[in-house]
Amino acid sequence: MVKPEKYFYLEDGGIIKNIRELALRLDEISDSVFQRHVNQDKNDFANWIEFVFKEKNLAKQLRGVMDKKQFQIVLLKHFVRRKTKNIKKFKCPHCGKGFSTKVGLSVHKTIAHTKKR
């Protein structure tokens, strides 16, 4: 959560509070307003994402994108990747704890469920 002084203030007076809101509201932002923020000379959204949210990789991806729809796709893919990164695909049959990799599950079973001799 960022403070109001770190919100993104659009040329038309609109306010965007975070990256997710930007991704969802791009459909509502007019092409002319988008182009005033993203053009050959500057990318205000990428700068905001990098310096306010410290998302340097995402900002780097967005710097080369000047099409509004493509910009939105990059943002939405970012959120999908972040969400799927933490999915627990492998479940321990002994205790039910979830792990994102087979290696993690194997290490857990070895440490937590191997009888000590």
N, C-alpha and C positions, 0 to 999 in steps of 0.2 A: 504494500500500500504506500503510495507516495502522497506527499503533501500537495495542497492546491497550487502552490507556486511551481511545482514540477509537472503539473498537468500540461497537456498539449492544447494550445489555443489556436483553433483554426482561423483562417483569414475571414471566414463568414461569421465568426463569433461563437461557433460550436466549441465544445470542450471534450477532450478525450482524456480519461483518467489512467488508462493502462494499455498494454499491448493487445490484450484480448479484446478490449472494447474497440480498439482501432480495427482489428481484423473483422469484427462483426459489423462495424458501422461504415466500412468503406463503401458499401452499396448505397448508403444514404448521402455520402459526400459527393457533391457535383464534380464533374470532370474538370471544370475550370478551377475550382478550389484545390482539387488534388494536384493539378498541374502547377499551381502557384507554390505548392510545397515540394513537389517532386518534378524536377526538370533537368536539363543538361547542366545547369549551373549549381544545383544544390539538391539535397535530399533531406529535408527537415525531419521527416519521420525516422529515417535511419540514424540521424544524429541524436534524436531524442531517445531512441531505443538503446543506442550505445552508451550515451552519457548519463542518462537517468536510471536505466535498468541494468546497465553493465552487460548487455547482451551483444558482445562484440561480433561473434560469428553470425548471428542473425542480421545485425546491421550491415555486415560485409556482404551478405547475400542480397540484401535489399538495395544496396547502392547502385547496382547495375540494372535495376528494374524500374522502368518508367511507365509501364502499363498498369492501370489500376487493378484490373482483374488478376493479372499475374502477381502483382504485389500482394493481393489478398490471398492468393494460393500459397505463396511462400510463407506468409504468416500462419495460415491454417495448418500447413504441413509441419511447421515448427511445433505447434501445440499437439498434434497427433504424435510426433516423435517423442516429445516429452512425456506424454501419457503412456505410450506403449513401452517406454524404456523401463518403467517400474512394474510392469505386469508380472505377476508371479505365476509362471507356467508349470512349475514342477512342485508337487506337494509331497511332503514326507509322509509315508504310510504309517509311521509310528506316532507322530504327534500332530500332523496336519499343517505344520508350518510351511509356507510357500517360498519358492526360490525362482529367480528369473533364469537360471542356468542349471544344467545337469551337474556341472562341477560344483556349484554352490550346494546343491542337494547332497551330493556325494560327500563333500567335506563335512556338512552338518551331520549326516548319518554316522560318519566315522567318529566325529568328536562327541556328539550327544548320545548316540545309541549303541556304541560299542562297549561291551563289558570290560571293566578294568580288571587286569589280572594281577 
